[in-house]
Amino acid sequence: PFASPRIQGIQNPSATGPVGPMISSINGGAGCALTGSTYASPGHCVGGGGSDTAYQPFDLVEDGFIDVQFNQAMNVSTLVLGASCNSGAVRVEAVDGSGNCTGVVAGTLTADTRSMRFKPTQPWTVGGNYRLTLVPGANATCAAGEICGHNGLPLNPDPLNGGEAADAGGANMIMRFMGVAANDDVYLPLKME
């Protein structure tokens, strides 16, 4: 019988040292910082080709939740939910049509070493505009207000630019999404252990 290998803390085998954690799956966005956004699309991953197909707009069902899976152990104490607009390492905000924060979304953030989940107190408003922001920090060192791995390196928001030793930090990961009516779709996260 075929037995698949168990994947432990995905690392680049050619890297000469530890690499920053990456997102293996996310409900409500993409596992990378985005570029090339337009009114019709959130854009494509930083580090991709300029001709890459842009993502379709992201949405979450009104009774849904934000779920993020990481490829390696995280420092859970750095997964801090913002209490006001543009604060916290994890920001869940209502936004206007121009993308300006109009308030934080009340809810509960639960986290363990490999994942985090945000469940809003009230359902997402159908047709409402929202933004999830994950803050990795601007460089390869962890500082207050940044999402960091257990290995002391910040989140790597641009995995297409590499996973070499100390690759971590960079642009904030901003996922804009819209609340949509509940449906029968099933969310199945990619978990790497």
Stockholm file with secondary structure:
# STOCKHOLM 1.0

chainA/1-193         PFASPRIQGIQNPSATGPVGPMISSINGGAGCALTGSTYASPGHCVGGGGSDTAYQPFDLVEDGFIDVQFNQAMNVSTLVLGASCNSGAVRVEAVDGSGNCTGVVAGTLTADTRSMRFKPTQPWTVGGNYRLTLVPGANATCAAGEICGHNGLPLNPDPLNGGEAADAGGANMIMRFMGVAANDDVYLPLKME
#=GR chainA/1-193 SS CCCCCCCCSCCCTTCSSCCCCCEEEEETSCSSCEESCCSSCCBEETTSCTTSCCBCCEEEETTCCEEEEESSCBCGGGCCBCSSTTCSSEEEEEECTTSCEEEECCEEEEEETTEEEEEESSCCCBTCEEEEEECCCSSSSCCTTSCBBTTSCBCCSCGGGCCCTTCCCCSCEEEEEEEECCCSCCCCCCCCC
#=GC SS_cons         CCCCCCCCSCCCTTCSSCCCCCEEEEETSCSSCEESCCSSCCBEETTSCTTSCCBCCEEEETTCCEEEEESSCBCGGGCCBCSSTTCSSEEEEEECTTSCEEEECCEEEEEETTEEEEEESSCCCBTCEEEEEECCCSSSSCCTTSCBBTTSCBCCSCGGGCCCTTCCCCSCEEEEEEEECCCSCCCCCCCCC
//
